[in-house]
């Protein structure tokens, strides 16, 4: 019944509005308060988050978790605090081995498997911006597997004045974190300024036994001079020890829920004890980007980088003193610490990786009116030494050496490593970008 009445009243209402004097419309703009829309000047799809947004998030989040809101990004993690190396990022359906990752212009993808491990990157308090480019990366980006996109981290610059920052947090699952940063301010008349920070994080596994720890150091030294010239050196050191989360079946979850995990207590011969599946890893990233204005139209950008890393992804297993082989060679009896009367011993199976990577990417940019001409070179050299050896386990289930170093590994009777795998991979990348013009 109300519908016809409204139709009848519509002409009268329209006439009333038409008789009124037109009103002024004012549009007022404000800077993005959330830090989700930093200025972008690239002629491509780029999404980013800046300090304003990052500072509002939990300081424990890693780079993958921080970009979870950006278009096309799907992020998953095995722990809520970003400590696990098992964080996953997919972009438009492509996995993280197809997503290039840069930090201060240096590649961060694993040289062997092309994965990136965000828990090893800089602390959130030291990150100025995280940018995510959907689609194939630029030709001048030093990445090998970047068909899916590019994740790029920029570190905060040191402050011009002396100061410091202390950030403390605590949460569920006995989580605790401490972060301390010191800025030197401008050092005398040198123009140099620097910061150094240290953080410690610890949290229990959110299901089952075990806990994760992380110690991290970030540092950056910067000098700026002339008309936009700048040179910096940044260092990130990470020392972490992470637990494994085994995947439950539906029956496992219905039976144990969050209690499903590796065994909390060790019994003789137990290869499922949680301390036999902890993954320690140490690495260091060094990046030295330089931007120099050679003339009013010509600029040089160059980044030299180094990476060192060593870690272990172990597992519990059992060996027999007899019946072992080394390649195709049959071995005689091997002495195994802690072997029982049948010659069987519970040991730590090591999967260690020892990595080095270094390189340089440089480009010249010439501005000719409305046209930009660029040319560049990229050289990258990496080695990956992989060993699968075995280490003795003490009576209480603690491995003699959780890092899997060769000095403590089980050897054959003639002193050779009893190794399931022993290989070294060298990867050399050379890239050349001939002069290309854009407008």
C-alpha angles and dihedrals in degrees: 000000000000093000097072091045091056091049091052092049095048098083092050092049091049091051091051092052092047091054092056120093114256113263126225115250116213123194115197121191128202131190114265102276095193100053093235096115109048116170115279126194101174118114092232141064107293127161123187147173124214139199094280091062097037093053090058094055130081107281091227094067117110127220094270093052091048094058094049091110096052119105116274095008120126114183132187131175135183093223133037096231101058094244098121122089088217095084111133132207125187123182119198089338097310119117129236093264084067094048118085117221125201131182116191087345095305123115116251102184117119108263092221105042102013092234122135124219110209095189086071095055127095121298115268093244089063097048117100098182142356114202125191120198116196116216132017115348126246117276091243094057112106097229132119104197104037104130091121101047145281132277111198127187124197119195124225115261118243113265121256091229130056113261148123145224131214120190122182127180140171133184149152122326091036090293116173132166136178126192127184127181130181124194117199096202119216107333109228115289094328095092089225121134131175147176134203128191139184130196136181124196133182133172137163118242110271089230129029129347127331140057140226129231133190133184118187139180126192126183136170134185118195137184125183126186143159121359104347098321115146140164128186143172120209128187130192121186121186131188114179141162115198134185128228121246109206115212113249126215119229089261090051092051094047090050101043109010111186090355091072110110141096119318116290096207128042125236125181110284095011109147091176095068111131096231089063091063103049115123116214118191138172127189142160130206123199123186129176112186119183129191116189128176104217094181140342089284106023126073134175124213118186132168124188117190142181132191132188125182141167130175148141133233100192135180137188119256142148130245134195123221089227134052098035124144135198105212103312093334116107112224131212122235114319119210109236120190112235095015116162127228090282092054094252121136134182108232141171112256108214127208102183129179125196111189138183127179133173137163151130134239119193136171139180119217122197121190112209107178108290091349128088119203120193136180130172153162133224127192123179130176123185139170128196119191112193123190130178107195138147132247130193122255123220124234091262093055096255112133116240089231118010090187093065096228116178093238090070099035122116113259138196122257091268094050102261122135114264092228130170089194132015117170143138124208125198119198121189121184125189122182132180127187112197117211109295127181130215134177 
